[in-house]
Amino acid sequence: MDGKNAFPHLARGRVGHLSLQAPVCKETLTHGVLSLPTSPVFSMDEKDLIYDWNSQDESFDWTTVGPVELDDETLRDGLQNPSVTDPPIADKIELLHLMSGLGIHTADIGLPGAGPRAVADVTALAREIADHGLSIEANCAARTVVADVKPIVEISQAVGIPIEACTFIGSSPIRVYAEGWTLDRMLATAEKAVTFAVREGLPVMMVTEDTTRAHPDTLRALYGHAIEWGAKRLCIADTVGHATPEGVRALVRFVIEEIIEPSGETNVTVDWHGHRDRGLGLANTLAAIQAGATRVHGTALGVGERAGNTEMELILVNLKLLGVYDGDLTQLPRYCECMARAYGVPLTNGAPVVGHDAFRTGTGVHAAAIIKAEEKGDAWLADRIYSSVPASMVGRTQLIEIGPMAGLSNVKYWLRSQGLDPDDEFLANRIFDAAKRADHTLTQRELAALVAESP
């Protein structure tokens, strides 16, 4: 590559988006590598330090997205995972408070049609919302049978708060064939359940299970009649995690343009409920928002049926970074830790944002960059130089460890953090050599022993 063409932005006085106040001469380019003048003067503007390709797609502008609501399914779909423990009500109440504190709008607090324990827990959770004035609203799942809707009505009336009835029925040809259903039978049972809920004063969301494998005509019939019966939300469910982002966008637009808009009802909205069987939960959720869904569902750590649901913590973080959500996320790790403890679910070290390793590095090059950023006295810079998610946004900090991939910069940083002399070459090299011989990141106890053994 010709040196004069290696950095085309230089002709405009820019390196990427980093402004240079020093002149650029040919001596600054050596073998196609940028070499800054001896004493450059930077005019640092935070927005110029990251070139964001995410904002370059002209087909969609996230700044145009209206309010997006969040529905937390941890207390219902999360408990359908066969490996979890159904925790005591005190743990469920703690989770409910954490959801409310995170600014989550609604929570599915259970399926009371499942039996007496479910009724008791749903009642306790609804009463907690009422008695403590939590900002979060309640909904409950129900099959499209009156017997499932009736306990929701009774709990709502007893506690004195509205509880949305999320009435669901399978909609895909494969499910219909297996069940031996006819469309007429499906419509008849759905009508009884929805009209009963509406008549009793409950807000209703019509949920079609396996929507992402359902025929358009079936969806037109189920959703179209549900609107006529009084449902105000239509939930598209990717029940088996079949969808791709392209399919999600096509389906959401179909429901809006082919069903809701022709109905003439302007206050009917679309929910998206996604699963992770193909690993596309988060991508599909963002695609649903792009296509017009106004409420999306998730669970803590993605706990749920089979491979689970879209991870609520990742929905929150991504919407925050996209400028669509402005709540306080500092309690997000606690929310996930609480669920993991209560449900008996492992919180893996590598879990994005909330895992032990999410903001932790033992790699020399990475650590050196973070240290240099900190030495500039700029916390914003240090929190982003090797992290797309700022640790401070979720109440955490960047951690530098010492292990086989560490450099001397890691060691000196650790010595300084412990109040020891980072320029003690004997001690620094002793720790560095031990790290290179190790097969793991050194623990604090191991590091303290190396210090104690030094003369």
ChimeraX attribute file (.defattr): number of C-alpha atoms within 10 A of each C-alpha:
attribute: neighborCount
match mode: 1-to-1
recipient: residues
	/A:1	7
	/A:2	8
	/A:3	15
	/A:4	14
	/A:5	11
	/A:6	14
	/A:7	16
	/A:8	13
	/A:9	13
	/A:10	18
	/A:11	11
	/A:12	9
	/A:13	16
	/A:14	16
	/A:15	16
	/A:16	14
	/A:17	17
	/A:18	19
	/A:19	18
	/A:20	18
	/A:21	12
	/A:22	14
	/A:23	12
	/A:24	17
	/A:25	10
	/A:26	9
	/A:27	10
	/A:28	16
	/A:29	17
	/A:30	11
	/A:31	12
	/A:32	14
	/A:33	11
	/A:34	15
	/A:35	13
	/A:36	15
	/A:37	14
	/A:38	8
	/A:39	7
	/A:40	12
	/A:41	12
	/A:42	11
	/A:43	11
	/A:44	12
	/A:45	11
	/A:46	11
	/A:47	10
	/A:48	15
	/A:49	16
	/A:50	14
	/A:51	12
	/A:52	10
	/A:53	7
	/A:54	10
	/A:55	12
	/A:56	10
	/A:57	8
	/A:58	7
	/A:59	5
	/A:60	12
	/A:61	13
	/A:62	14
	/A:63	10
	/A:64	9
	/A:65	16
	/A:66	11
	/A:67	10
	/A:68	15
	/A:69	16
	/A:70	23
	/A:71	24
	/A:72	26
	/A:73	28
	/A:74	30
	/A:75	28
	/A:76	20
	/A:77	22
	/A:78	25
	/A:79	19
	/A:80	17
	/A:81	17
	/A:82	10
	/A:83	14
	/A:84	16
	/A:85	15
	/A:86	16
	/A:87	15
	/A:88	11
	/A:89	14
	/A:90	13
	/A:91	15
	/A:92	23
	/A:93	18
	/A:94	15
	/A:95	22
	/A:96	26
	/A:97	17
	/A:98	18
	/A:99	26
	/A:100	17
	/A:101	20
	/A:102	19
	/A:103	18
	/A:104	20
	/A:105	18
	/A:106	23
	/A:107	26
	/A:108	23
	/A:109	27
	/A:110	26
	/A:111	25
	/A:112	24
	/A:113	21
	/A:114	12
	/A:115	11
	/A:116	10
	/A:117	11
	/A:118	16
	/A:119	18
	/A:120	13
	/A:121	21
	/A:122	28
	/A:123	21
	/A:124	19
	/A:125	22
	/A:126	25
	/A:127	18
	/A:128	16
	/A:129	20
	/A:130	17
	/A:131	11
	/A:132	9
	/A:133	10
	/A:134	15
	/A:135	16
	/A:136	21
	/A:137	21
	/A:138	23
	/A:139	27
	/A:140	26
	/A:141	25
	/A:142	25
	/A:143	20
	/A:144	25
	/A:145	19
	/A:146	20
	/A:147	13
	/A:148	21
	/A:149	26
	/A:150	19
	/A:151	20
	/A:152	28
	/A:153	20
	/A:154	14
	/A:155	21
	/A:156	23
	/A:157	15
	/A:158	12
	/A:159	18
	/A:160	13
	/A:161	16
	/A:162	19
	/A:163	25
	/A:164	25
	/A:165	31
	/A:166	26
	/A:167	27
	/A:168	21
	/A:169	22
	/A:170	21
	/A:171	24
	/A:172	19
	/A:173	15
	/A:174	13
	/A:175	16
	/A:176	16
	/A:177	10
	/A:178	8
	/A:179	10
	/A:180	8
	/A:181	14
	/A:182	11
	/A:183	12
	/A:184	10
	/A:185	10
	/A:186	18
	/A:187	18
	/A:188	12
	/A:189	15
	/A:190	24
	/A:191	21
	/A:192	14
	/A:193	25
	/A:194	30
	/A:195	19
	/A:196	18
	/A:197	25
	/A:198	17
	/A:199	12
	/A:200	15
	/A:201	15
	/A:202	23
	/A:203	19
	/A:204	26
	/A:205	27
	/A:206	27
	/A:207	29
	/A:208	25
	/A:209	22
	/A:210	22
	/A:211	25
	/A:212	24
	/A:213	18
	/A:214	19
	/A:215	12
	/A:216	16
	/A:217	9
	/A:218	18
	/A:219	20
	/A:220	16
	/A:221	15
	/A:222	22
	/A:223	24
	/A:224	19
	/A:225	19
	/A:226	23
	/A:227	22
	/A:228	13
	/A:229	20
	/A:230	19
	/A:231	26
	/A:232	18
	/A:233	23
	/A:234	27
	/A:235	26
	/A:236	27
	/A:237	24
	/A:238	25
	/A:239	21
	/A:240	21
	/A:241	24
	/A:242	20
	/A:243	25
	/A:244	18
	/A:245	17
	/A:246	13
	/A:247	15
	/A:248	26
	/A:249	21
	/A:250	14
	/A:251	20
	/A:252	24
	/A:253	19
	/A:254	17
	/A:255	23
	/A:256	19
	/A:257	12
	/A:258	15
	/A:259	21
	/A:260	22
	/A:261	13
	/A:262	10
	/A:263	15
	/A:264	10
	/A:265	13
	/A:266	9
	/A:267	9
	/A:268	17
	/A:269	19
	/A:270	23
	/A:271	26
	/A:272	27
	/A:273	25
	/A:274	30
	/A:275	30
	/A:276	26
	/A:277	18
	/A:278	12
	/A:279	16
	/A:280	18
	/A:281	27
	/A:282	22
	/A:283	17
	/A:284	26
	/A:285	27
	/A:286	19
	/A:287	21
	/A:288	29
	/A:289	22
	/A:290	19
	/A:291	20
	/A:292	20
	/A:293	25
	/A:294	19
	/A:295	22
	/A:296	24
	/A:297	26
	/A:298	32
	/A:299	26
	/A:300	28
	/A:301	27
	/A:302	24
	/A:303	30
	/A:304	27
	/A:305	19
	/A:306	15
	/A:307	16
	/A:308	25
	/A:309	32
	/A:310	30
	/A:311	26
	/A:312	27
	/A:313	23
	/A:314	20
	/A:315	21
	/A:316	23
	/A:317	19
	/A:318	16
	/A:319	15
	/A:320	17
	/A:321	14
	/A:322	16
	/A:323	12
	/A:324	17
	/A:325	17
	/A:326	12
	/A:327	12
	/A:328	15
	/A:329	20
	/A:330	16
	/A:331	17
	/A:332	25
	/A:333	18
	/A:334	16
	/A:335	23
	/A:336	24
	/A:337	20
	/A:338	19
	/A:339	25
	/A:340	19
	/A:341	14
	/A:342	19
	/A:343	22
	/A:344	14
	/A:345	17
	/A:346	12
	/A:347	16
	/A:348	13
	/A:349	11
	/A:350	12
	/A:351	13
	/A:352	16
	/A:353	20
	/A:354	24
	/A:355	16
	/A:356	14
	/A:357	16
	/A:358	19
	/A:359	22
	/A:360	17
	/A:361	22
	/A:362	22
	/A:363	18
	/A:364	21
	/A:365	16
	/A:366	19
	/A:367	27
	/A:368	18
	/A:369	16
	/A:370	24
	/A:371	19
	/A:372	15
	/A:373	18
	/A:374	15
	/A:375	11
	/A:376	10
	/A:377	11
	/A:378	11
	/A:379	13
	/A:380	13
	/A:381	19
	/A:382	22
	/A:383	22
	/A:384	18
	/A:385	18
	/A:386	17
	/A:387	16
	/A:388	10
	/A:389	18
	/A:390	22
	/A:391	21
	/A:392	16
	/A:393	18
	/A:394	19
	/A:395	14
	/A:396	17
	/A:397	15
	/A:398	19
	/A:399	15
	/A:400	23
	/A:401	20
	/A:402	30
	/A:403	26
	/A:404	19
	/A:405	18
	/A:406	23
	/A:407	20
	/A:408	19
	/A:409	23
	/A:410	26
	/A:411	27
	/A:412	24
	/A:413	19
	/A:414	20
	/A:415	20
	/A:416	12
	/A:417	11
	/A:418	11
	/A:419	8
	/A:420	14
	/A:421	15
	/A:422	18
	/A:423	11
	/A:424	11
	/A:425	12
	/A:426	11
	/A:427	21
	/A:428	22
	/A:429	14
	/A:430	15
	/A:431	25
	/A:432	22
	/A:433	14
	/A:434	18
	/A:435	22
	/A:436	16
	/A:437	10
	/A:438	13
	/A:439	11
	/A:440	13
	/A:441	17
	/A:442	18
	/A:443	12
	/A:444	11
	/A:445	9
	/A:446	14
	/A:447	17
	/A:448	13
	/A:449	12
	/A:450	15
	/A:451	16
	/A:452	9
	/A:453	9
	/A:454	10
	/A:455	6
